[in-house]
Amino acid sequence: MCTVSFVSTRDSVIITSNRDEHIQRKNAAAPALHEVQQKKIIFPKDAKAGGTWFAAADNGTVAVLLNGAFVKHIASPPYRRSRGLIVLDIIENSDPFLFFTGKLDLEKIEPFTLVLYQSGILHELRWDGQHKFERSLNAAGNYIWSSATLYTDDVIGRRKNLFERFIDTGENITAPQVHRFHTSNDGDNENGFVINRQTGMKTFSITQAVVKPATIDFIHTDLLQQQQFERTMPIHQATIQQ
């Protein structure tokens, strides 16, 4: 929930997320398939609030959370609802994008950024604690986000440069290559893609969804337990557009 990349290839899109949390937080449950509102959704469940930071639905929709919006905010608990539960509220809806921009009530919800891939369209959705923001992006492009709560503007820029250099390395980058990129830190435990900070912040897992015309490959690597979960889910009424 603190680093997310979106990579477009000839036959798929690859969405990958690194989850950074304090070591005092309980590890999430392994991803499982849930059926909600006549929709099948795969997601790892947070042990604290029961929400998630990464969910993929069998209609081809993927939603990924980052903490914070544009700048590092000062937390002001208590909050009305966990951001991880908001992710589920959004992806469970029949039209996640319209639900976010319309009737979704975010009063007393902590700021967040949501990367939403729906019907072949990529959206960047933000809530800064007072206002909603929406930006549509070219789904044929490549993007990286780093949480404003953990990384300074300089570090975010440096990470973006590393990502762009990685993208330039090949014409058709594969999902395993993107996954390996997300494991790199060049010896920088503070600001690499896998962190292990003296403050106790650590990368817990790497989660990836590979959205193809007829399937979603869901891969979750638990770095703490050194376990990997893989599942392929058919897409019903496939909506991916290339």
C-alpha positions as CSV (number, residue, x, y, z in Angstrom):
1,M,0.0,0.0,0.0
2,C,3.0,2.2,-0.2
3,T,4.5,1.6,-3.6
4,V,2.3,0.8,-6.6
5,S,3.2,0.4,-10.3
6,F,1.1,0.0,-13.4
7,V,2.8,-1.5,-16.5
8,S,1.0,-2.0,-19.9
9,T,2.2,-4.8,-22.2
10,R,1.0,-6.1,-25.6
11,D,-1.4,-8.6,-24.0
12,S,-1.9,-7.5,-20.4
13,V,-1.6,-4.9,-17.7
14,I,0.5,-5.6,-14.6
15,I,-0.4,-3.9,-11.3
16,T,2.0,-4.5,-8.5
17,S,2.0,-3.2,-4.9
18,N,4.5,-3.3,-2.0
19,R,2.9,-3.1,1.4
20,D,4.9,-1.3,4.1
21,E,3.8,-1.4,7.7
22,H,5.3,-1.1,11.2
23,I,6.5,-4.4,12.6
24,Q,4.1,-4.2,15.5
25,R,1.2,-4.6,13.1
26,K,-0.2,-8.1,12.6
27,N,0.5,-9.7,9.3
28,A,-2.5,-10.0,6.9
29,A,-4.3,-13.2,6.1
30,A,-3.3,-14.9,2.8
31,P,-5.5,-13.9,-0.2
32,A,-8.8,-15.7,-0.5
33,L,-11.7,-15.7,-2.9
34,H,-14.8,-13.9,-1.6
35,E,-18.2,-13.7,-3.3
36,V,-20.0,-10.4,-2.8
37,Q,-22.8,-8.8,-4.7
38,Q,-22.7,-11.7,-7.3
39,K,-19.0,-10.8,-7.9
40,K,-16.0,-12.8,-7.0
41,I,-13.1,-10.8,-5.5
42,I,-9.6,-11.9,-4.4
43,F,-7.9,-10.0,-1.7
44,P,-5.5,-10.4,1.3
45,K,-7.4,-9.4,4.5
46,D,-5.8,-7.1,7.0
47,A,-5.8,-8.6,10.4
48,K,-6.5,-5.3,12.2
49,A,-9.7,-4.0,10.5
50,G,-10.6,-6.7,8.0
51,G,-10.1,-4.6,5.0
52,T,-7.5,-4.8,2.2
53,W,-5.1,-2.7,0.2
54,F,-5.3,-4.8,-3.0
55,A,-8.4,-6.4,-4.5
56,A,-9.2,-7.9,-7.9
57,A,-12.7,-8.7,-9.1
58,D,-13.8,-11.3,-11.7
59,N,-15.0,-8.5,-14.1
60,G,-11.4,-7.4,-14.6
61,T,-11.5,-4.5,-12.0
62,V,-8.5,-4.0,-9.8
63,A,-8.3,-1.5,-6.9
64,V,-5.0,-0.7,-5.0
65,L,-4.6,1.6,-2.0
66,L,-1.8,3.9,-1.0
67,N,-1.8,5.7,2.3
68,G,-2.1,9.5,2.0
69,A,-3.1,11.8,-0.8
70,F,-0.8,14.5,-2.1
71,V,1.3,15.4,1.0
72,K,2.1,13.8,4.3
73,H,-0.8,14.5,6.6
74,I,-1.1,14.6,10.4
75,A,-3.3,11.7,11.5
76,S,-6.4,12.8,13.4
77,P,-8.0,9.7,14.8
78,P,-10.5,8.4,15.6
79,Y,-11.6,7.8,12.0
80,R,-15.1,6.6,11.1
81,R,-13.9,3.6,9.0
82,S,-10.7,1.9,7.9
83,R,-9.4,2.8,4.4
84,G,-9.0,-0.9,3.7
85,L,-12.8,-1.3,4.2
86,I,-13.4,1.7,1.8
87,V,-11.4,-0.3,-0.8
88,L,-13.9,-3.1,-0.5
89,D,-16.9,-0.7,-0.5
90,I,-15.6,0.6,-3.8
91,I,-14.7,-2.6,-5.7
92,E,-17.9,-4.4,-4.5
93,N,-20.0,-1.6,-6.2
94,S,-21.5,-2.2,-9.6
95,D,-19.6,0.9,-10.9
96,P,-16.6,1.6,-8.6
97,F,-15.6,4.8,-10.4
98,L,-19.0,6.4,-10.3
99,F,-19.5,5.2,-6.7
100,F,-16.3,7.0,-5.6
101,T,-17.0,10.2,-7.5
102,G,-20.7,10.2,-6.5
103,K,-22.3,9.0,-3.3
104,L,-19.4,7.5,-1.4
105,D,-19.2,9.3,1.9
106,L,-15.6,9.9,3.0
107,E,-16.2,12.2,5.9
108,K,-13.9,11.3,8.8
109,I,-11.9,8.9,6.6
110,E,-8.1,9.2,6.6
111,P,-6.5,10.5,3.3
112,F,-5.7,8.0,0.7
113,T,-4.9,7.4,-3.0
114,L,-6.6,4.6,-4.9
115,V,-5.3,3.2,-8.2
116,L,-8.4,1.9,-10.0
117,Y,-8.4,-0.1,-13.2
118,Q,-11.9,-0.6,-14.5
119,S,-13.3,-1.5,-17.9
120,G,-9.8,-1.0,-19.5
121,I,-9.6,2.6,-18.0
122,L,-7.1,3.7,-15.4
123,H,-8.1,6.1,-12.7
124,E,-6.1,7.8,-10.0
125,L,-8.5,8.7,-7.2
126,R,-7.5,10.7,-4.1
127,W,-9.1,11.8,-0.9
128,D,-7.2,14.5,1.0
129,G,-9.5,14.5,4.0
130,Q,-11.8,17.3,2.6
131,H,-12.1,16.8,-1.1
132,K,-12.2,14.0,-3.7
133,F,-9.9,14.2,-6.8
134,E,-10.1,12.2,-9.9
135,R,-7.6,11.9,-12.8
136,S,-8.0,9.5,-15.8
137,L,-4.7,8.1,-17.1
138,N,-3.7,6.5,-20.4
139,A,-4.1,2.7,-19.7
140,A,-1.4,2.1,-22.4
141,G,1.1,3.9,-20.3
142,N,3.4,3.0,-17.4
143,Y,3.2,4.6,-13.9
144,I,4.5,4.4,-10.4
145,W,3.2,5.8,-7.1
146,S,4.9,6.1,-3.8
147,S,3.0,7.0,-0.6
148,A,3.4,10.6,0.5
149,T,3.2,9.4,4.1
150,L,6.5,7.5,3.9
151,Y,8.6,9.2,1.1
152,T,9.7,12.7,0.5
153,D,9.3,14.4,-2.9
154,D,13.0,13.9,-3.6
155,V,12.7,10.2,-2.9
156,I,9.5,9.9,-4.9
157,G,11.3,11.5,-7.9
158,R,14.3,9.2,-7.5
159,R,12.0,6.1,-7.4
160,K,10.2,7.4,-10.5
161,N,13.5,7.7,-12.4
162,L,14.5,4.1,-11.4
163,F,11.1,2.9,-12.7
164,E,11.4,4.8,-16.0
165,R,14.9,3.3,-16.5
166,F,13.5,-0.2,-15.8
167,I,10.7,0.4,-18.3
168,D,13.3,1.4,-20.9
169,T,15.1,-1.9,-20.6
170,G,12.8,-3.9,-22.8
171,E,10.0,-3.8,-25.4
172,N,7.7,-6.3,-23.6
173,I,8.4,-6.4,-19.9
174,T,7.0,-9.5,-18.1
175,A,5.2,-9.8,-14.8
176,P,8.2,-11.7,-13.2
177,Q,10.5,-8.8,-14.2
178,V,8.2,-6.3,-12.6
179,H,8.0,-8.4,-9.5
180,R,11.8,-8.5,-9.3
181,F,11.9,-4.7,-9.7
182,H,9.7,-4.4,-6.7
183,T,12.1,-6.5,-4.6
184,S,15.1,-4.2,-5.3
185,N,16.5,-1.7,-2.9
186,D,20.2,-1.3,-3.9
187,G,21.2,-1.6,-0.3
188,D,18.9,1.3,0.7
189,N,16.8,0.0,3.6
190,E,15.3,3.4,4.2
191,N,13.9,4.3,0.7
192,G,14.4,1.2,-1.5
193,F,11.4,-0.6,-2.9
194,V,11.8,-3.2,-0.1
195,I,12.4,-1.3,3.2
196,N,13.5,-2.2,6.7
197,R,13.8,1.0,8.5
198,Q,15.2,1.5,12.0
199,T,11.9,3.0,13.0
200,G,10.3,-0.4,12.5
201,M,8.7,0.3,9.1
202,K,9.2,-2.8,6.9
203,T,7.9,-4.2,3.6
204,F,5.5,-7.0,4.5
205,S,4.5,-8.3,1.1
206,I,4.4,-7.8,-2.7
207,T,1.0,-8.3,-4.4
208,Q,0.5,-8.4,-8.2
209,A,-2.4,-8.7,-10.6
210,V,-1.8,-9.5,-14.2
211,V,-5.0,-8.7,-16.1
212,K,-5.3,-10.5,-19.4
213,P,-8.2,-10.6,-21.9
214,A,-9.8,-13.6,-20.2
215,T,-8.1,-14.1,-16.8
216,I,-6.4,-12.4,-13.9
217,D,-3.3,-13.9,-12.5
218,F,-3.1,-13.0,-8.8
219,I,0.3,-13.4,-7.1
220,H,0.9,-12.5,-3.4
221,T,4.4,-12.9,-1.9
222,D,4.5,-12.8,1.9
223,L,8.0,-11.6,2.7
224,L,7.7,-12.1,6.4
225,Q,6.5,-15.7,6.2
226,Q,8.4,-16.4,2.9
227,Q,5.3,-17.8,1.3
228,Q,3.7,-17.3,-2.1
229,F,0.1,-17.5,-3.1
230,E,-0.9,-17.8,-6.8
231,R,-4.4,-18.0,-8.3
232,T,-5.8,-17.5,-11.8
233,M,-9.3,-16.2,-11.9
234,P,-11.5,-16.2,-15.1
235,I,-12.8,-12.8,-16.1
236,H,-16.5,-12.7,-16.8
237,Q,-17.7,-10.3,-19.5
238,A,-14.0,-9.4,-20.1
239,T,-13.5,-5.7,-20.2
240,I,-9.8,-5.3,-20.8
241,Q,-9.0,-3.1,-23.8
242,Q,-5.6,-2.8,-25.5
